[in-house]
Amino acid sequence: MAQHTTYTIHISQPDLIENPAVKPISGAETVGSGLQHLTSQPYSEVHNFFGTVHVGSYLLPESDDDKDYAGRVQLALDIPHAFFVPKFDFIESIFFTPPSNPPNYLLPLTLTGDQQAESFVTRDLTDVKNLLYGTALPGRINPENAAGIVERAETSAPSQETLTPSTATTQEIINIPPLFETTETREVTFTYTVMDEHGGSDTATATITITGTNDAPIAEAAILTMGEDDVITGQLSATDPDLNHDMSKLTFSIAANPVHGNVTLNADGSYTYTPNPEYFGADSFSYIVTDPLGATSTNTASITIFEKQYAGDLANETRVNTTTSGNQENAAIATLTDGGYIVMWESADANSTGIFAQRYDRHSNAVGSEFQVNDTTNGEQSAVSIAGLNDGGFVAVYQTERTSSSNRYNILAKIYDANGNGSNEILISSDTPTNRHQQNPDIAVLDNGNFVVVWESQISTSSDWDIKAQIFNANGQSQGGSFTINTNTDNRQLTPVIKALNNGGFVVAWQDRSSGDYDIVAQRYDSSGSKIGSHFTVNTNLSNHQTTPEIAVLASSGFVIAWESAGNQDGDDAGIFMRMYDENGVAQGNQMLINTETDRDQTDPSITALHTGGFLITWTSENQDGSQEGVYAQEFSTAGAKVGDEFRINVTTNQDQQISHVVELDNGTLKIVWQSNHQDGSGEGIYQSSLEETALSSLSMSGGKGGDSFIGTAFDDTITSGAGDDTLEGRGGADVITGGVGEDTASYVNSVSGVTVNLATGIGTGGDAQGDILSGIENVIGSEFSDVLIGNAENNLLEGGAGADQLLGGVGSDTLSYRTSLEGVNIDLSTGSSSGGDATGDTFSDIENVTGSSHADRLTGSSEDNVLTSGGGADILMGGAGNDLFRFALGGGNQNTVFGGTDTESGGGWTDAIQLIRASSGPLATGASPTGPSDWVLQTEQSYTIQDNTLSFTGNGDANASGAIIMGDGTTITFTDIDQIKWD
């Protein structure tokens, strides 16, 4: 424990002309921290260990009416555990000489005053080195002058007072008190002399008893600003007046959970906060900080969540098909487990019509080239549907024309693995009549990895049709024969669609003409293909045709079905309607009109569930964009209410843009594909666009004293950090990002392209950094692409992430971080080489320190003083010819190896140390076993000493030791050529 509370003494004297009499110092009292101090004012203080020094005084006002200046107090003895400085009327400078055997830390003082109010001012700790090594400090402090009490020379006016060093034997020695254990007591005794202006004096002795106490930590408030449906991570902060309790010794826990979201708070203060779907407004959570002795403090993280809506970025419309001759039409799209997606469409092949495809990553970058799907090229292959498989691959189903059987259709499937390698075609409709049509398939992949195909099956040569289904495993092997979906068998059952349910089953919808006009009918199934309940009619308006159903399964496990309704139901020709159901298939209200614009036809709906719990529907609208047909969209909340207005997707409006399909990627981006007439220069072409949730306007955000986190908008935001260690993510727009007092981080982790961020010039370009202006920023996190991150004169942390990055430090002690790499990295600071995981392709310069990943890393230092930090994997850390520090945190139970490296050079030696983060107070006794995760055992033949949380090896010349550290959590560190082991 550190004793650091103010102690006040009151020295008074009676009104006298002759020698003053010393009045005994008054008794002690207990202050809030539990330490003793002497009462009243003016005062002197016992000063903090490493703390802020609040210098006081013990002032003796002269009681004689004809005198208007203060008396003076001189110290007669050095004080072992504290220091006292007298106060004067007017002081310009003071002189210090360090003691011959100074303690580890000295605090120089500057004393200032004026005629009205006297006060003391302390110098910053940065002046300590100057004082100890004989460099003159500002303010005419000269360490070569004689030490002693500064006395005032009598002059005619106080404003003309000057100072001269005293030749007296008394000294003012600045002696920092050591750490006190709780309840430990020490006495400070000093003798003081009171003098008046006539030369009278008196002397007495004062004794102060100092008692160590444990002070509670101080939890800092945090401010979080984020968008609706964003997820934010950050680091809470706290301080502790007891200076042997830094952040690594404090434990964080939840005091009160947020009302409108969920928070995961780790013991080290790192957190992840997720707001409830679609919520925007205010929220908060409170947290407790606990020190090792159980003292606590509580504070609050205040959260502001701004509203966001999906809106089209009309500038991002791109063509999908590479081949442009003829028609490319009837596109389908599906998401993949790697975060990307696959698009397929119909286009001319060597015989007639074939199925072609293009794969994309999660950022819409093409993966490989356009390729043909169908192996069979005789006749027509068309009506493709796709689904992503659970193993990262995908499966396509399509109809193929049988030229040998009166041009009837069959259903084929082709399975691709995660690398894009395709299987042979599989006949889906193998147990159906070969002289009947099997056509218009759709597909869904179930939670168990099986997939289900549904299609139209012609019953006879008449016009009657059924809906058939069949279940297959991931390898395309049938799990039983085909079965009929529809219960009504009269007339036509057409256009089936299928979606997997969250309970492992699936739901099928189709258009049923068993009586009069077409209706939309649906049926639920379990994973084995057994019906759940009876089929049900979706549309509540039973007049006119209801056609082309589409389904989306919602985050609530319910589902929504949209369809096209003919016959002026929306007031003018065809319109788009929908109806919602809960997880049990119970309708949630009646059907609802989707399109706001009702003039002419609105047709061909497509629907996707959103991670927010809501959904979004696209459709084709006639003449709404001013030129034939266009693609429009509308977002809906979890309750089915419209969010904002409907909006146009297509940029090009000339001629037709129609037949859209929409999906949501795992990063929340929506991808829409459609066909556009003559936009690619020849017939129909396939185009795509992205939708992002964006704020409604730009924002201005400001931080507080704690560790704050901010996520900006797509507009030009102003984000200003507070006093804590803050994370600032501007996202899109030209943002002004300003750091504060702490170590602040600018993050571009969500940028969809590479960024260049130069902290020295404060300018960002490329991706989300385009137009950004940065100041007061120490750390930068790059994107998943190739970034250029440049440091400044501060100690910077540069985290490039994936991609071939250029990481350029500056004059400070700069750090590379690979904490998020999904594979181990190999970094050699001495050669500048990098490989493995996120380090692949990276180049760097002027870098001194490296933090590894949570996997097996190999980190090698240089000739500089390096800090190599294990990320928790089974790592190899090797130092060089410098004072190197190897840092390990608890956790993982891995086997690590440390080589201290070259330990001597001409003229001196290097000190290599291992630091154990969140370890216990020291190694257990020989033969003892760890009982807790923070305990550790040292195995070595080398002798050592322990002082101030540092174990120093001795007795071996340069003290290079070998051995092993066994942690209580199973982590092992085998070391060679190490001089010290530290813990905190």
ROPA-183228 format. One record per residue (C-alpha): residue in three letters; z, y, x. Coordinates in steps of 0.2 Angstrom, whole numbers, plus 5000, padded with zeros to 4 digits. Layout:
REM ROPA-183228
ALAZYX/...
END
This chain:
REM ROPA-183228
MET500050005000/ALA499750185006/GLN501150315004/HIS500250474999/THR501250564987/THR501750744990/TYR503550774996/THR504250954993/ILE505651035002/HIS506451194998/ILE507251295011/SER508151455006/GLN509151595014/PRO510351725007/ASP510051905007/LEU510651955024/ILE510452065039/GLU511251965052/ASN510951785056/PRO510251685040/ALA511251535034/VAL510251375031/LYS510451315013/PRO510451125013/ILE508851045006/SER509050994988/GLY509150814982/ALA507650694979/GLU506750644963/THR505450514958/VAL503750564954/GLY502350474944/SER501850354958/GLY503650304961/LEU503850394978/GLN505250504982/HIS505050694986/LEU506150844988/THR506050974975/SER505651154972/GLN504451274980/PRO503751334992/TYR503451164999/SER502851055013/GLU501950885011/VAL501850715018/HIS500050685019/ASN498850545013/PHE498250405024/PHE496450445024/GLY496650545008/THR496350725003/VAL497650835012/HIS498450955001/VAL499351065014/GLY500851155008/SER502251255016/TYR504051285016/LEU504151475014/LEU505751585016/PRO505551745007/GLU506551885015/SER507851945003/ASP508152115011/ASP507452245000/ASP506752345014/LYS505652205021/ASP504052145013/TYR503551995024/ALA504051815025/GLY505151735038/ARG504551595048/VAL505051415051/GLN504851315068/LEU504951125070/ALA506151075083/LEU505650885084/ASP504050775082/ILE504050675066/PRO503550495067/HIS502850465050/ALA502250635044/PHE501850815049/PHE502350985043/VAL501551155046/PRO502351325043/LYS501551455033/PHE501151635038/ASP500751795030/PHE499051815038/ILE498251685050/GLU496451685057/SER496551535068/ILE497751405075/PHE497651295091/PHE497951105092/THR498150985107/PRO498050795103/PRO499550695108/SER499350595124/ASN499350435113/PRO498550485097/PRO498550365082/ASN496950305076/TYR496550455065/LEU496950635067/LEU496650775054/PRO496350945061/LEU496951095051/THR496351275048/LEU497651385041/THR497151545032/GLY497951675022/ASP497851855016/GLN499151995012/GLN499251944994/ALA499351754993/GLU499651635008/SER498751465008/PHE498251325019/VAL496451245020/THR496151075028/ARG494551035039/ASP493450895034/LEU493650725042/THR492050745051/ASP492950865062/VAL494050735069/LYS492950675082/ASN492650845088/LEU494450875090/LEU494850715099/TYR493450735111/GLY493750915116/THR492351005106/ALA492751175100/LEU492851185081/PRO492251325071/GLY493551455067/ARG494051475085/ILE495051315086/ASN495051275104/PRO495851105109/GLU496151165127/ASN497351295122/ALA499251265123/ALA499951185108/GLY501351265098/ILE501951365084/VAL500851515081/GLU501851675080/ARG501451835072/ALA501451985084/GLU502252135076/THR501052275072/SER501052435061/ALA500052355047/PRO499852175041/SER498052195040/GLN498052215059/GLU499052055063/THR498451945077/LEU498851775083/THR499351705099/PRO499851535105/SER501651505108/THR502351445124/ALA503751355115/THR504051175118/THR503951135100/GLN502351055094/GLU501451025078/ILE500850845080/ILE499750775066/ASN500350595064/ILE499550495050/PRO500750375042/PRO500350195042/LEU500050095026/PHE501650055017/GLU502049895008/THR502649914990/THR504549954990/GLU504549975009/THR505550125014/ARG505550235030/GLU506550395034/VAL505850555041/THR507050675050/PHE506650845056/THR507650995062/TYR507151165057/THR507651345062/VAL507651495050/MET507351665058/ASP507351835051/GLU506551995058/HIS508052045067/GLY508151895077/GLY509551805068/SER509251615066/ASP510151465059/THR509651275062/ALA509851125051/THR509150945049/ALA508250875034/THR507950685030/ILE506650625018/THR506650435013/ILE504850375009/THR504650224998/GLY502950134997/THR502250104979/ASN500750024971/ASP499650154962/ALA498550104948/PRO496650114951/ILE495550244943/ALA494150184932/GLU492750304931/ALA491850344915/ALA489950284914/ILE488450354905/LEU487050244900/THR485450314892/MET484050194887/GLY482750164874/GLU482850054858/ASP482649874862/ASP482849904881/VAL484049804892/ILE484949894905/THR485949834920/GLY487149944931/GLN488649944941/LEU490350024935/SER491350114948/ALA493250144951/THR494350204965/ASP496050164970/PRO497350284978/ASP497950134988/LEU496750145002/ASN496849955006/HIS496149924989/ASP494249964989/MET493049914976/SER492949734983/LYS494749704978/LEU494649774961/THR494249664946/PHE493349724930/SER493549654912/ILE493149714895/ALA494349804885/ALA493349834869/ASN491549774866/PRO490149884860/VAL489849894841/HIS487949904841/GLY487549784855/ASN488149654868/VAL488749674885/THR489049554899/LEU490249624912/ASN490549534928/ALA492149544938/ASP491349654952/GLY490849784939/SER489049744937/TYR488449734919/THR487049704907/TYR486949784890/THR485849744876/PRO485749844860/ASN485549764844/PRO483749744838/GLU482949904832/TYR484650004834/PHE484550174841/GLY485950304841/ALA487650304850/ASP488650154856/SER490050124869/PHE491149994877/SER492750014886/TYR493349914902/ILE494849884912/VAL495049894931/THR496349794939/ASP497049794957/PRO497649644966/LEU499449684961/GLY499049694943/ALA499049884940/THR497649934928/SER496650084922/THR495450094907/ASN493850194904/THR492350194894/ALA490450174896/SER489550294883/ILE487850244878/THR486450334870/ILE484950234864/PHE483450334859/GLU482150284846/LYS480550194851/GLN478950144842/TYR477450044846/ALA475950154849/GLY474250124855/ASP473750194873/LEU471950214868/ALA471550234887/ASN471850054891/GLU470449974881/THR469549844892/ARG468149714890/VAL468649534892/ASN466949444893/THR465949454910/THR464349384902/THR463649524891/SER462049454885/GLY461949394867/ASN463549384856/GLN465349354862/GLU466349344846/ASN467749264836/ALA469149284849/ALA470749194850/ILE472249234861/ALA473849144866/THR475349184877/LEU475849074892/THR477549034899/ASP477249124915/GLY477149284905/GLY475249294905/TYR474049254892/ILE472349164888/VAL470849234878/MET469449124872/TRP467849164862/GLU466149094856/SER464649134867/ALA462949054870/ASP462948904882/ALA461548794888/ASN461148724871/SER461848824857/THR463648904856/GLY465048864867/ILE466848914870/PHE467249024885/ALA468949084892/GLN469749214903/ARG471549194909/TYR472649344913/ASP474349384921/ARG475749474912/HIS475049644918/SER473249614911/ASN472549564928/ALA471249434927/VAL471749264935/GLY470149184941/SER468449204933/GLU467749174915/PHE467548994912/GLN466748874900/VAL467948764890/ASN466848634881/ASP466148484890/THR465048444875/THR463648564874/ASN462548474861/GLY462548574845/GLU463748714841/GLN465548724847/SER466548864838/ALA468148914828/VAL469248894843/SER471148904842/ILE472348904857/ALA474248874860/GLY475248884876/LEU476148724882/ASN477948714887/ASP477448664905/GLY476448824908/GLY474748754903/PHE473848774887/VAL472748674874/ALA471248734865/VAL470548654849/TYR468848694842/GLN467548614830/THR466048534837/GLU464348494829/ARG463848314828/THR461948314829/SER461848124826/SER462648134809/SER461848264798/ASN462548404809/ARG464348374802/TYR465848444812/ASN467248354821/ILE468848424830/LEU469048424849/ALA470448474860/LYS470548504878/ILE472148514888/TYR472448624904/ASP473948614916/ALA474848774923/ASN473548784937/GLY472048794925/ASN471448614928/GLY470648544912/SER470748374904/ASN469348274896/GLU468948324878/ILE470048234865/LEU469348194848/ILE470648254836/SER469948194819/SER469648014825/ASP470347934809/THR469348044797/PRO467647994789/THR466248034802/ASN465048084788/ARG466148224782/HIS466548394789/GLN468148414799/GLN468248604804/ASN469148764806/PRO470648694816/ASP472248784821/ILE473648734833/ALA475548754836/VAL476648684850/LEU478348624845/ASP480048644854/ASN479948464859/GLY478348484868/ASN477248404855/PHE475848504847/VAL475148494829/VAL473348524824/VAL472848564806/TRP471048574799/GLU469948574784/SER469348404779/GLN467948374767/ILE468548244754/SER466848184748/THR465048254747/SER465648364734/SER466448534737/ASP468248464737/TRP469248494753/ASP470948444759/ILE472048514773/LYS472448384786/ALA473648374801/GLN474048264816/ILE475448274829/PHE475048244848/ASN476148234863/ALA475848354878/ASN474648234885/GLY473548224870/GLN474148054864/SER474248044845/GLN476048024838/GLY475447934822/GLY473847964811/SER473248114802/PHE474148164786/THR473748274771/ILE474648444770/ASN474148494752/THR474948424736/ASN473648494725/THR471948404728/ASP470848484715/ASN469448594722/ARG469548674739/GLN471048694751/LEU470348804765/THR470848904781/PRO472448824786/VAL473648914799/ILE475148834807/LYS476648904817/ALA478148814825/LEU479848854817/ASN481348894827/ASN482248734820/GLY480948624829/GLY479848604814/PHE478348694808/VAL477548784793/VAL475748784787/ALA474948904775/TRP473248894767/GLN472148964753/ASP472248844737/ARG470948854723/SER471648714713/SER471648824698/GLY470548974696/ASP470549104710/TYR471249064728/ASP473049084730/ILE474049074747/VAL475148914747/ALA476348854761/GLN477348704766/ARG478748674778/TYR478948514789/ASP480148444802/SER479648394819/SER479148224814/GLY477948284801/SER479048254786/LYS478948384772/ILE480448504769/GLY480548534751/SER479048574740/HIS477448684743/PHE477648854737/THR476448994731/VAL476649154742/ASN475749284733/THR476549354717/ASN474949434710/LEU473949284704/SER472349374699/ASN470849384711/HIS470649294727/GLN472049284740/THR471249224757/THR471449214776/PRO473349184778/GLU474249224795/ILE476049174799/ALA477349244811/VAL479049164814/LEU480349294817/ALA481849314828/SER482949284813/SER482149104811/GLY481349164795/PHE479449194794/VAL478249314786/ILE476549274779/ALA475149404778/TRP473449384769/GLU471949474762/SER471849514744/ALA470249554735/GLY469949634718/ASN470649814720/GLN472449754721/ASP472749904733/GLY471750024722/ASP470050004730/ASP469249844736/ALA470149724747/GLY471949754755/ILE473249674766/PHE474849604759/MET476349514766/ARG477949424760/MET479449374770/TYR480549214770/ASP482149164777/GLU482449014788/ASN482648904773/GLY481048954765/VAL481749074752/ALA480749224748/GLN481449394752/GLY480749494738/ASN479049504732/GLN477349534741/MET477149704749/LEU475549814753/ILE475249834772/ASN473849964773/THR474250144769/GLU472350184769/THR471650094754/ASP469850164753/ARG468650024754/ASP469049854762/GLN470549814773/THR470249634779/ASP470649494792/PRO472549514795/SER473349454811/ILE475249454814/THR476549434828/ALA478449434828/LEU479249564840/HIS480749534851/THR481549674841/GLY481649554826/GLY480249644817/PHE478449614817/LEU476749694818/ILE475149674808/THR473349714813/TRP471849714802/THR470049774800/SER469849934790/GLU468149994784/ASN467550164788/GLN469350234792/ASP468850274810/GLY467250364804/SER466050234809/GLN465950064800/GLU467449954804/GLY468949984815/VAL470549894820/TYR472249964814/ALA474049914816/GLN475749944807/GLU477449904814/PHE478849834803/SER480749824805/THR481749664803/ALA482049704785/GLY480149724782/ALA480149914781/LYS478750014789/VAL479150094806/GLY478150244808/ASP476350264802/GLU474850144804/PHE473750184819/ARG472050144826/ILE471950014841/ASN470050034846/VAL469450184857/THR467650154854/THR467250194836/ASN465350174835/GLN464850034824/ASP466049884820/GLN467649844829/GLN468349694819/ILE469249524818/SER470749564828/HIS472149444835/VAL473849504842/VAL475249424852/GLU476849484860/LEU477049444879/ASP478849404886/ASN478949574893/GLY478749654876/THR476949714878/LEU475849674864/LYS474049614867/ILE472649644854/VAL470949564856/TRP469449604844/GLN467549604844/SER466549754845/ASN464749774841/HIS463549834855/GLN464949914865/ASP464549794880/GLY462649834878/SER462049674870/GLY462649614853/GLU464549584850/GLY465849594865/ILE467649544866/TYR468849694870/GLN470749704872/SER472149834872/SER473949844875/LEU475349914865/GLU477049974872/GLU478650024863/THR478750214868/ALA479950354864/LEU479450484852/SER479550624865/SER480150664882/LEU482050674886/SER483250764897/MET484750654904/SER486250694914/GLY487550584922/GLY489450594924/LYS490650544938/GLY490450354936/GLY489050234940/ASP487750284927/SER486050204922/PHE484550284914/ILE482950224907/GLY481650354903/THR480150364892/ALA478250364894/PHE478350554894/ASP478850684907/ASP480750664908/THR482050754917/ILE483450634924/THR484950704934/SER486250594941/GLY488050634942/ALA489350604955/GLY489350414955/ASP488150284961/ASP486750294948/THR485150204944/LEU483750314937/GLU482150234930/GLY480950364924/ARG479650234917/GLY477950324913/GLY477550514914/ALA477850634928/ASP479750634929/VAL480950744938/ILE482250624946/THR483750704954/GLY485150614963/GLY486950674964/VAL488450644976/GLY488450454976/GLU487150334982/ASP485750344969/THR484350224966/ALA482550264959/SER481950104951/TYR480050064947/VAL480349884943/ASN479449894927/SER477849984934/VAL476249894929/SER475449934946/GLY476049974964/VAL476950144968/THR477050254983/VAL478750344984/ASN479150454999/LEU480950504999/ALA480650625014/THR479450735004/GLY480150694987/ILE478450644980/GLY477950484970/THR476150424966/GLY475350274958/GLY475950174943/ASP477550244935/ALA477850354950/GLN476350454947/GLY476850644947/ASP478650604950/ILE479750724960/LEU481250654968/SER482750734977/GLY484450674981/ILE483950494981/GLU484550364994/ASN483750194987/VAL482150144980/ILE481649984970/GLY479749954970/SER478749854957/GLU477949674957/PHE476449744966/SER476049814983/ASP477149964985/VAL477350094999/LEU479250155000/ILE479650285013/GLY481450335017/ASN482250505022/ALA483550555034/GLU484950465024/ASN485450285025/ASN484150205013/LEU483950045004/LEU482149995001/GLU481849844989/GLY479949814988/GLY480049664976/ALA478449554975/GLY476849604982/ALA476349655000/ASP477449805003/GLN477549935016/LEU479349985019/LEU479650125031/GLY481450185035/GLY481950345043/VAL483250415055/GLY484650335045/SER485350165045/ASP484150085033/THR484149915024/LEU482849795017/SER483349705001/TYR482649544995/ARG484049504982/THR482849474968/SER481649364977/LEU481349194969/GLU481149104985/GLY482049115002/VAL481349245015/ASN481149255034/ILE481449425041/ASP481449465060/LEU481849645064/SER481549615082/THR479649565080/GLY479349655063/SER478849485055/SER479149435037/SER478649285027/GLY479249185011/GLY479649244994/ASP479549424991/ALA479349455010/THR477649385010/GLY476449515016/ASP477749645019/THR477749765034/PHE479149875039/SER479749995053/ASP481350085057/ILE482449965048/GLU484149915054/ASN484849805041/VAL484349665029/THR485049585013/GLY484349415009/SER484049324992/SER485049194983/HIS484049054991/ALA483948995009/ASP483549145020/ARG483249165039/LEU483749345045/THR483549395063/GLY484249555070/SER483549675084/SER484249765099/GLU485049895087/ASP486649875078/ASN486249765063/VAL487049715046/LEU486349555040/THR486949505023/SER486849335015/GLY486349334997/GLY487249174993/GLY485949044999/ALA486048925014/ASP485649055026/ILE485349065045/LEU485849235052/MET485549285070/GLY486049445079/GLY485349525094/ALA485949645108/GLY486949755097/ASN488549775087/ASP488049665073/LEU488949625057/PHE488649465047/ARG489149485028/PHE489549345016/ALA490149344998/LEU491049214990/GLY490049094979/GLY488748964980/GLY489648834991/ASN488148835003/GLN488048795022/ASN487748945032/THR487448965051/VAL487749125061/PHE487249165079/GLY488049325086/GLY486649345099/THR486649435115/ASP488449505118/THR488349605134/GLU487349725143/SER487449835158/GLY488949945157/GLY489849865142/GLY489949735128/TRP489349715111/THR490449665096/ASP489749545083/ALA490749515068/ILE490749415052/GLN491349505036/LEU492049395022/ILE491849495005/ARG493249464992/ALA494149345003/SER496049335004/SER497149425017/GLY496749305031/PRO496449125037/LEU497648995031/ALA498848915043/THR498148765054/GLY498148605043/ALA498148695027/SER496848675013/PRO496148815002/THR496848814985/GLY495848964978/PRO494049024980/SER494649164990/ASP495649065003/TRP494849015019/VAL495148905034/LEU494648945052/GLN494148805064/THR493948855082/GLU494648815099/GLN494649005104/SER496249105104/TYR496349265093/THR497449405087/ILE497549485070/GLN497749665065/ASP497249765050/ASN496149635042/THR495249595058/LEU495349435068/SER494849465086/PHE494449325098/THR495249335115/GLY495349245132/ASN493549215135/GLY492849355145/ASP491749445131/ALA492749345118/ASN491149255112/ALA491849115100/SER491148975091/GLY491848885076/ALA491748865057/ILE492448955042/ILE492848845027/MET492948945010/GLY493948884995/ASP492348894985/GLY491448764996/THR490548895007/THR490448845025/ILE489948965039/THR489648885056/PHE489649025070/THR489149045088/ASP489449195099/ILE490549295087/ASP491949415093/GLN492849465076/ILE493049405058/LYS493449535045/TRP493949525027/ASP494149645013/
END
